């Protein structure tokens, strides 16, 4: 239908509109996209900034047609500003008013014409820690892991989010590390000299609603009222130029999605989601911790390195877990790793879902589990599994929980491995953390909660608590993640993030000698300066960002090992550095202790590896790691473990019994040491010996009538040819060569023709001898000895001519027959020209048939001299042998083809010797009285043999 559509055919002829190249912008309001729309019969103008995607809406009191004229004036003024030949160096402004209105319609030189006053709907969120300064840096940390949730009835203003649940002491340490870094910077003379940095640190509760609220406060400030009477630049200034945090990827995505529109940079210390590397979506996001893209890839490599092809996967149902696991599964698929299950869980999910995930792990056949979980989610999962422990599992953890000291109490995790941020030391941090008194703790709600929960007492002026703190509490005696500075990993990331922002501010407001505390700058300037920071912290760590806002990926491979005291401890057993050359990124420096204290790598496969000699066949409906091992087909091998395909051996090779190696095929021919060859050789030599003995006997009695009766010359020639016939069979034994192939067939043909021609001559002489007794018949003059010799020579020369033509045109040659047997090679003589071979045999057969006919005609000769009968019988045997030879020769395999040919030669030769010469030898040796002319002429008493 489309092919015959006239409109379509017509439109196809029109040239296609070329694609428009998208421009990559480097600053806001460089390119705007306007559009007009009606809402409630009122016209509005929508303007979108292509860089920040910030949306502005202007109300217009004019119609769309008049508004188009207004925009044309704006366009013309902007065009004049960009020209150099018209008003060079002069900037035109504009103020367009409606003739029926008292205020300008569109005016970029004024904010608005009428004063506007706004107030916050709710009370602002107070920072957990704060300090005034010349420039204030924001901070967001997930100190709590819950928010109070209430069902909204939509009849009144919803309640503001409030943090709840237990406190994460590690996150509190991160927040205080930011405090420590700012105090350290303020005391330095080489970084921001004369400048005092302040801070506002908030608790996001690891919840998106609270993160969004904090982001708004960073953008707008905490003033309850807003008036536009001040200048536009002041009213548009952000409360902070940059911020550190958050620890959770989902919260960081929400914060940078909001603040990125205003160019406020965010440097996270613990948000690892690979999605945050997308600068088109998150242009203002940086981090000092590597992206999960690197962690997922190296986790897949470590799984492949230890030979685990059948694993389970559990993730947090959050941006961190979902994006991280997606990257890992993609990398695992490329490495040929199969995942039995991939389950997700979030700490706010119903308990039924947690139980279902735990049951999946318990029933799983995979002995290795990759856990991309937040520490809070991992805690709930391990507690659930501890209720009914599953079979021993090899855990592979992400950086969010693999170094969390709280999990060391779970013995089921002994032997776990995972990649974590490198261990570090921050001089002076421990003293700063422990420099805390009850009076100082009362100044911050977070520190108050920390003090009361750590010492189980209530500070003065605070509510709750079992007893009142009496001042005897010793914070140095505490053993919790806040005071434990032996595993400073993410803590160092917060330290580096704070310093990165300080260096960016230094680059904006300071020159080589001094800094200007009154300098005005925008967050965009800090953003651009952050892209160029490159420095080394006091504790020796390099800080820089690539084009995606990520640092160089450096990890330590952590192993949970049981110490001599029976407790589990974190042990670094390897390192990964993405900045090193390809193939050298990962190094191991210590042995790994696996689950149950094993020193051997545990196995986790769906199917055991297929040994050499087999190939993998995927089980129907299952992953590719679940397979059956199928033996290689006949003639094929596989010399590697887990081969996908078997390889066919070359034509002259054959698999061994295990089908893992190709061996040269055994070459088969009728060799001299073969039993069959020995038997045939014995018969051949015996036959030749008999022929020689008969010749000797005849020579000894050459004057006797029985020898002279029928041309003794033909008899000796016949015996000579029979000797050659017996001996020519030996040329068929042994490895075929070019000369042996030509000799065996030609010698066989010529000697047999010589033999048959002699028999034919004797038969004709016998027949003609008795025909010559008829009066007037003078035929014997043609069959005298010279004519007999000439006839034998002529008949033999014809065979010689056939053989010469055969050897000239297409002679026999040795060849390897690879088709008859698959497992061995038949070394044989190829005929070359089949016509030549069958011509040789046909000529022999013709002579034998002719000899048989003449001998048959001489069967009624006198009984005392009836050599025709013996010749007839010998020819009958000869023809029978060679008639049966043809099908036997064609159907016999390998060396038996040659054996059949030798047998035919020997059988026919023995038939001639026995039938023709045995009666004469019997008379010579045992009936000498019959060896007389009288007896031969039939004049004496006769006795049949």
C-alpha positions, 0 to 999 in steps of 0.5 A: 500500500505504501509503495503505491501511495501517490502522495508518499511517492511525491514526498520522497522526491523532496530533499531531506532536512539535514540534521542540526548539530547540538551545541555544548554550552559552558555557561547559563543563559547562553541559549534560551528556548522560548514558547507561548501558551495560554492558561485560563485565557491568559497568555504566558511566555515560557523561557527555558535555559538550555544549560541549566534547564531552569524554567522562567514564566512571564505573564503578558497582558498582550495578545500573542500577535503583539507579543510576537512584535515585542520579541522581534524588537528584543531580537533586533536589539540583541543582534545590534549588540553583536555587530561591530559596524553599528554602535561599536562598544555601545550596549543597548538596553530596552524596556517595553511597556503596554500602552494600556498598562503602567508597568513594563511587560518584559524588562531584563534591566529591572527585576519587577516593577512592583515590590513582592514579599514572600515568606516560608511556609514552614520553619527552616531546618536548623543545621546540626553544626554551624559556624559563621565565616567569610564564606560558608560551605554547606555539608549534608550527611546521613547521620540518621537512616529514617524519617518520621512518615505520617499519612497525609490527609490532604486537608492541611499543610503536611508535616515537615520531615523529621529524622528518626531511628538510631544514629549512624556514628560513622556518619557523625564522624564524617560530619565532624571531619568536615568541621575538623578540615575547616578549622584546619584550613582556617589555621593555615597561611598558605590556603585562603590566608586571612579568610575564615570559612564557615559551615552549615552541616545538615542531617539528611536522614538518608531520605530524599524529602529531607535532602530536597528541603536542605537543598532549597535552604542552601539555595535560598538561605534561612530567612523567613521572609524575602523582599525584592527591594534589594538588587537582583544580584543580592536576591539571587545569591545562594546561601552557600557557594558549594557543599560537601555530601551527601553519603547516599546516592539517592539523596545526592541525586536529589540535591544536585538535581536541584542545586545544579540548576543554579550552578552550585557545586556539590562534592560528595564523599560517599555517593558512588552511583555511576549515574552521577558521572553523567555531566549532561544530567548532573553538571555540578556534581563532583566526588572524591570517592570512585564511581561504582562503574569501576567497583562493579567492573573490578568485582566482576573481574575478581569473581572471574579470577577465582573461577566463580561462574554461578553466583547470587546477587543482592542489592539495595533497592535504591539508586546506589544498589540498582545502578551499581548492580546493573553495572556489575551484571553487565560486566559479569555477563561480559566475563561469562558469569551467570547470576542465579538470582538478583534480589533487592531490598530496602530497609523500609520494605515490609518484613515479608520481603526481607524474609523472602530474600533471605529464603531465596539465599537459603535455597540457592545453590550458588555459594558466592553472593555479591552484595551491593547494599547500604550498611543499613540494609545489610544489617537487616539482611544479616540479622534475618539470615542469622535466625536460620543460617544458610549453608556456608556462603562466600560473601563479596561486598561493596565498599558501603559495608565491607569495612563496617566494624559493626558487621564483624559480629556476624560470624557467617561473614568470615572470609568475606572479600570486597573492595574498599577505599584505601586506608588513611590516617588524618593527623589530629582528627582523633584528638578533635573527635575526643575533645568533646565535653557535655557542655559542648555536646549540648550545643548540638542536637546531634552531639547531645543524642550521641552523648546520651546514647553512648553513655545511657544518660540524659544531659541537663536541659535535654529530654529523655534518658534513664538517668542524668549524666554526672560528668564521670563519662569518659569519651576516650573509653568509648569503643564505637565507630565515632571514636574508632579512627583505625579504619579511616577510609570514607572519612578521608574522602570527606576530608578531601572534599572539604579541601577541594572546595577550599582550593576552588574558593582560593583559586577564585578570590586569591592571587599569589599574595593575598585574598579578597574577603569582600570579593563577589563571586558566583557558584559558577566560578567555584564550579569551573575552578573545581574542575581544575583543582589538583593538589595533595593533602597533608596526609599525602593523598592526591585530589583531582577530578576528571571530565566526569567529576570523578577521581582516579579509582583506587581500591584495597581488597579487604578480607575478613580474617579470623585472628589468633584471638578468634575475632574477625578483623579487616586485612588488606590482601590486594590493591587496585589502581585504575591509573596503572597500565592495562593488565597491571591494575590489580595486585595481590600481596597476601593470601586470602582466608575463605569461608570456614577458614579454608585456604582453597578457593571455594567453588561455585558453579552451576555445572562442573567444568567439561574436561577436554574431549567434551563440549558444553551444551547449554541446558534448555531454559537455564543460563549458559553456565548450566550445561551438560558435557557432550563427548566430541563427535567421531573425528573431533577433539577438544583440548581445552576445558569448557570448550564450546565446540569440538574441532575436527582433526586434519584429514590425516589425523584421528582423535585418541581415545580421550578425544583431546588430541589428534594423533596421526592415523595409522597407515595400513598396507600389506607389510612384510611382517604381517601374518597374511603377508608371511603366509602368502609369501610362503605360498608364492615361494613354494609355488615358484620352487615347485615350478623350478623343480618341475622344470628340473625334472623335465630337463632331466628327462628331456629325452623321454617321450612324455616331455618331448610329446608336446613341444618341450620348449613351450613346456619350459617356457610355461614353467618359466612364466609360472615361476615369474607368476608366483614371484610377481605376487611378491611385488604386491607386498610392502609399502607402495611406491611409485615404482612398485605400483607400476611394476606389480600390475605390469609384471602381473599382466605380462607374465600371465599373458606369457603363461596363457599364451604358452598354454594356448600354444600347447592347446592348439598344437595338441588339437592341430596334431590330431587334425593333421592325421587326416589325409591331405591336411597340411596344417601342421606346417603352421604350428612347428616350433618356430611358429609356436615361439613366434605366436607366443611372442606376438601374443605377449607383445600385445600385452606389453603394448597395452602396459606401455600405453597404460604407463605412458598415459596414466600410470599407477601411483601410490595414494592415501585412501582416507575415505574407506576407513575414518580412523586409519589411512589405506596406503594403496596403489591407485590405478591411474587409468582404470581403462588400462587396468581393465584392458590388461585383465580383459586381454588375459581373460580373452586369452584364457577364454580362447584357451578354454575353448580350444582345450574343450574342443580337444577333450575327445582326443585319445585317452593316453595323450589327452593333455586337452582335458588337463588344460580344460580343467586348468582353464576352468579353474583359472577362469573361475578364480578370476571371475570371482576375483572381480567382486572380491577385489572391489568389495575387499577393504584396505590391505585385503584388496591386495591380498585378494589379488595375490590369492587370485594370482597364486590360485590360478598359477597353482591350478596351471602347475597342478593340472598341466604338469602334475600328471606328467610328473607322476608318470615320470616319477612313478609310472616310468613304464608309461613314459614310452612312445608306444604307450603315448601313441596308444599302441599299448595297454592304457590306464587312465590316471 
